[in-house]
Amino acid sequence: MLKNIFTKTFVFAIILFVVSCDKDDSPDPENEEEAITKAVLVVTNTSDNSSETYNFEVEGHHHDHDDDHADDDDDDDDHEGEHMEVELESNSTYLFEITFFNESDPSNSIDVTKEIIEEADEHVFFYELTDSSITIESAAGDTIDSSGDPIHLKTEWTTTSAAIVDIVAYLIHEPITKTGVSTRTDLGGSTDAEIEFEAHVE
């Protein structure tokens, strides 16, 4: 009798242990990708603190590493709509601050920038331009990831001579690198959001 009780108790304990292990080993649910529908760019002239705000509608991008961002390359020369014009003075310094919002529900605007900052290791914002009349570097107060790399939500722009510069900017998810790059292709990863504008340096 005692032997039967011991055997049943032992089997029951093993079942509980297996069930417990199964629960512990179950993967955590993945974070849902946050939709981005609008980007807001605030440009401040550091000489007099005057500023302009530019609003961009943003098309949603899906995280898709299998395509090796081929879609991004195809889109580079086929952007819809006219360029937004950002007016800058020559031989001047500006602070550029970018924020992102999900306004899928017009009555509930969500600041997605907070999530991007929390996941700094997985993001970088990159301005692609090919004109030497503008130089860009991380600004004071920019978010820094755990490797010490800025993610360029706040940047300092220095202008020299007059020019009209085409700029395409990308919020990139899980880039391969964040430093020493000259084009979007160099960064790898996938595009979370994309905007474009013309910088008019006068």
Secondary structure per residue as TSV (DSSP state, phi and psi in degrees):
chain	resnum	aa	ss	phi	psi
A	1	M	-	360.0	-49.7
A	2	L	H	-61.4	-36.9
A	3	K	H	-63.2	-42.0
A	4	N	H	-63.9	-41.9
A	5	I	H	-62.5	-43.6
A	6	F	H	-62.6	-42.9
A	7	T	H	-64.5	-44.7
A	8	K	H	-63.8	-40.7
A	9	T	H	-64.2	-41.9
A	10	F	H	-64.1	-44.3
A	11	V	H	-64.2	-42.3
A	12	F	H	-61.7	-39.4
A	13	A	H	-64.8	-40.4
A	14	I	H	-64.4	-41.0
A	15	I	H	-61.7	-45.1
A	16	L	H	-60.5	-41.1
A	17	F	H	-64.1	-43.8
A	18	V	H	-64.9	-44.0
A	19	V	H	-62.3	-42.0
A	20	S	H	-62.4	-42.9
A	21	C	H	-64.0	-40.3
A	22	D	H	-60.8	-40.0
A	23	K	H	-67.2	-41.9
A	24	D	H	-67.8	-32.6
A	25	D	H	-84.8	-8.6
A	26	S	S	-66.0	135.1
A	27	P	-	-68.0	148.2
A	28	D	-	-69.3	145.1
A	29	P	-	-63.3	141.7
A	30	E	-	-72.8	148.3
A	31	N	-	-69.3	132.4
A	32	E	-	-71.4	142.3
A	33	E	-	-68.0	128.3
A	34	E	-	-79.7	130.3
A	35	A	-	-72.7	143.1
A	36	I	-	-122.9	121.6
A	37	T	-	-116.3	-16.5
A	38	K	E	-145.8	141.8
A	39	A	E	-120.7	139.7
A	40	V	E	-120.2	122.4
A	41	L	E	-112.1	119.8
A	42	V	E	-106.2	123.9
A	43	V	E	-114.6	119.7
A	44	T	E	-118.8	126.9
A	45	N	E	-77.1	116.1
A	46	T	T	-70.8	-13.1
A	47	S	T	-76.6	-31.4
A	48	D	T	-134.6	4.4
A	49	N	-	62.8	17.5
A	50	S	-	-74.9	145.2
A	51	S	E	-140.3	156.3
A	52	E	E	-129.7	145.8
A	53	T	E	-115.7	133.1
A	54	Y	E	-122.5	128.3
A	55	N	E	-106.9	133.1
A	56	F	E	-122.8	131.8
A	57	E	E	-77.9	136.8
A	58	V	-	-120.5	130.6
A	59	E	-	-83.5	143.6
A	60	G	-	-69.9	141.9
A	61	H	-	-121.1	144.9
A	62	H	-	-101.0	145.0
A	63	H	-	-69.9	114.1
A	64	D	-	-146.5	89.8
A	65	H	G	-75.9	-19.0
A	66	D	G	-64.9	-27.7
A	67	D	G	-84.4	-3.2
A	68	D	T	51.7	42.9
A	69	H	T	45.8	34.7
A	70	A	H	-61.4	-35.2
A	71	D	H	-62.1	-36.4
A	72	D	H	-61.6	-43.9
A	73	D	H	-64.2	-39.6
A	74	D	H	-65.9	-31.9
A	75	D	H	-82.6	-15.6
A	76	D	T	-56.3	-34.1
A	77	D	T	-106.4	16.8
A	78	D	-	-142.0	50.1
A	79	H	-	-80.2	138.7
A	80	E	-	-81.7	148.6
A	81	G	S	80.2	170.8
A	82	E	-	-83.6	154.2
A	83	H	-	-67.2	139.0
A	84	M	E	-72.1	141.2
A	85	E	E	-104.9	122.4
A	86	V	E	-107.8	116.3
A	87	E	E	-87.9	127.1
A	88	L	E	-131.3	154.1
A	89	E	-	-97.6	148.2
A	90	S	T	-70.4	156.7
A	91	N	T	52.0	46.6
A	92	S	-	-136.7	167.1
A	93	T	E	-124.2	137.0
A	94	Y	E	-131.1	149.2
A	95	L	E	-101.5	123.7
A	96	F	E	-106.9	124.0
A	97	E	E	-124.4	122.7
A	98	I	E	-111.1	135.9
A	99	T	E	-132.2	156.3
A	100	F	E	-127.0	144.3
A	101	F	E	-135.6	150.2
A	102	N	E	-108.0	108.2
A	103	E	-	-117.8	37.2
A	104	S	S	-57.9	-37.1
A	105	D	S	-103.7	105.6
A	106	P	T	-55.2	-24.6
A	107	S	T	-87.6	-2.5
A	108	N	-	-141.7	83.2
A	109	S	-	-78.9	123.5
A	110	I	E	-108.8	125.1
A	111	D	E	-79.4	101.3
A	112	V	T	-75.2	-16.0
A	113	T	H	-57.3	-35.6
A	114	K	H	-61.0	-41.1
A	115	E	H	-68.0	-38.0
A	116	I	H	-62.6	-41.7
A	117	I	H	-65.7	-41.9
A	118	E	H	-62.2	-30.5
A	119	E	T	-108.6	45.6
A	120	A	G	-58.7	-35.5
A	121	D	G	-62.5	-23.8
A	122	E	G	-101.4	4.5
A	123	H	E	-136.6	154.6
A	124	V	E	-153.9	147.6
A	125	F	E	-109.5	130.5
A	126	F	E	-130.2	125.4
A	127	Y	E	-96.0	121.6
A	128	E	E	-102.9	120.5
A	129	L	-	-150.6	157.3
A	130	T	-	-123.9	20.8
A	131	D	-	-113.7	130.5
A	132	S	T	-80.4	-0.4
A	133	S	T	-76.1	-7.7
A	134	I	E	-130.0	132.1
A	135	T	E	-118.0	145.5
A	136	I	E	-128.9	134.3
A	137	E	E	-146.6	163.4
A	138	S	E	-61.5	141.0
A	139	A	-	-102.3	164.2
A	140	A	T	-58.3	135.5
A	141	G	T	89.8	-2.2
A	142	D	-	-66.6	151.5
A	143	T	-	-75.1	134.0
A	144	I	B	-113.7	134.1
A	145	D	-	-83.1	-178.7
A	146	S	T	-69.1	-14.4
A	147	S	T	-93.9	1.2
A	148	G	S	86.7	11.2
A	149	D	-	-95.4	134.0
A	150	P	B	-72.5	151.6
A	151	I	-	-105.2	1.5
A	152	H	-	66.7	33.9
A	153	L	S	-74.4	-25.1
A	154	K	E	-124.6	120.8
A	155	T	E	-131.9	155.6
A	156	E	E	-108.1	125.2
A	157	W	E	-108.8	131.4
A	158	T	E	-118.3	125.4
A	159	T	E	-103.6	153.6
A	160	T	-	-119.7	-97.3
A	161	S	S	-86.6	165.3
A	162	A	-	-64.9	141.5
A	163	A	E	-171.0	161.3
A	164	I	E	-116.3	117.9
A	165	V	E	-119.5	123.5
A	166	D	E	-78.9	130.4
A	167	I	E	-130.9	131.5
A	168	V	E	-118.7	131.2
A	169	A	E	-122.1	142.6
A	170	Y	E	-130.6	134.0
A	171	L	E	-91.6	117.6
A	172	I	E	-111.5	135.4
A	173	H	E	-101.6	128.6
A	174	E	S	51.6	58.8
A	175	P	-	-67.5	153.8
A	176	I	S	-71.0	-37.4
A	177	T	-	-144.1	159.2
A	178	K	S	-121.7	0.1
A	179	T	S	-129.3	155.7
A	180	G	S	63.8	36.6
A	181	V	-	-116.2	154.3
A	182	S	-	-122.9	-19.5
A	183	T	S	-134.4	163.5
A	184	R	H	-57.5	-39.2
A	185	T	H	-60.3	-33.9
A	186	D	H	-61.7	-28.6
A	187	L	H	-78.8	-27.0
A	188	G	-	69.5	-158.9
A	189	G	S	69.6	-163.4
A	190	S	E	-128.5	159.3
A	191	T	E	-93.0	121.7
A	192	D	E	-86.4	-35.3
A	193	A	E	-156.1	154.8
A	194	E	E	-146.5	134.1
A	195	I	E	-133.4	163.0
A	196	E	E	-143.6	150.7
A	197	F	E	-162.1	169.1
A	198	E	E	-107.2	129.4
A	199	A	E	-92.8	116.0
A	200	H	E	-98.1	104.4
A	201	V	E	-95.9	119.4
A	202	E	-	-119.0	360.0
